[in-house]
C-alpha cells in the first residue's frame, strides 16, 4: 500500500516509524530540548538516520492539563522548522495540530501529513485539509487536553472509538478528501483510563480496519502507571505495546525512541513475514 500526500509517497507495505519532534517548552517527555531551530533540525536528522520514515512536528503540547497555545505562537514555532526540514532532509513531514491556519501554513511550508488530535472537527479544518492534498490522520479523543483525563467514561471503549472514527471518515469523504488520504489513530491516553487504554490495545484488531492505523503509545502514562516507571524509564514497555499493536494490524508507530523501536520492529516484521510465508 502506497499513500501520497502533497506529492510525497509513503510505502506502508511494511510498518513505518514516525519520529516525534516537539517544538514546545512543556512537552511531557522532551519539553524544551528541541525548541530551537538548530537543535530541532539536528534531532530530526538523527531520527531519520535511525530509521524514521516520518517526522511529526508539534508546536503545542497535548499532554493532560497542557496550556493552550495561540495560533500565532504555534505558527512561529513550527513553520520555520518545517521549511528547513523540507529544504534539507529527504523525509515525509507531518504537522501535529488541530488549528486550520497552522495546517495550511505547515503544508505550504512543506508538510505532507496533517496529524489532528481533534479529527478535523475545528471550524474550516475539513476545508483546509481537503485543499491541502495532504495525508490526514484522524484521532479519537474524549474531551479536551486540559480536562480529558478527569473522568473518562465509556460503555464500550472499542465500539465508541470505532463509531467516532467511522463518522469522521464519512465527514472527510463528504468534504472531498479521498479515502486513500486517510489514516486513523485510536488515541491512546486521550480521554481514557489505564484499563480503557489496555482494553483498546488488547482489542485493537476490532477497531475500524479499512484504513491504516497509526499508534502512539511512546512513554505515555499507560506505560508508566502500569509499570511504575518514570518517563525516561518507559522504553521497554513502549516497545512491547508497539509490537502488540503491529501484531493487531497497525502500520505506523509514533515514537520518541526511534532507533530502539526500529530495531524491535524490524525483528518482529522479519519473523512475521517468515511465518506468513509458511502459511501460504
HELIX and SHEET records of a PDB file:
HELIX    1   1 UNK A   37  UNK A   50  1                                  14    
HELIX    2   2 UNK A   71  UNK A   88  1                                  18    
HELIX    3   3 UNK A  100  UNK A  109  1                                  10    
HELIX    4   4 UNK A  125  UNK A  132  1                                   8    
HELIX    5   5 UNK A  157  UNK A  174  1                                  18    
HELIX    6   6 UNK A  179  UNK A  181  5                                   3    
HELIX    7   7 UNK A  194  UNK A  202  1                                   9    
HELIX    8   8 UNK A  204  UNK A  206  5                                   3    
HELIX    9   9 UNK A  221  UNK A  227  1                                   7    
HELIX   10  10 UNK A  231  UNK A  233  5                                   3    
HELIX   11  11 UNK A  235  UNK A  247  1                                  13    
HELIX   12  12 UNK A  258  UNK A  279  1                                  22    
SHEET    1   A 2 UNK A   2  UNK A   5  0                                        
SHEET    2   A 2 UNK A   8  UNK A  11 -1                                        
SHEET    1   B 9 UNK A  16  UNK A  22  0                                        
SHEET    2   B 9 UNK A  54  UNK A  58  1                                        
SHEET    3   B 9 UNK A  92  UNK A  96  1                                        
SHEET    4   B 9 UNK A 113  UNK A 116  1                                        
SHEET    5   B 9 UNK A 135  UNK A 139  1                                        
SHEET    6   B 9 UNK A 182  UNK A 185  1                                        
SHEET    7   B 9 UNK A 212  UNK A 216  1                                        
SHEET    8   B 9 UNK A 252  UNK A 255  1                                        
SHEET    9   B 9 UNK A  16  UNK A  22  1                                        
END                                                                             
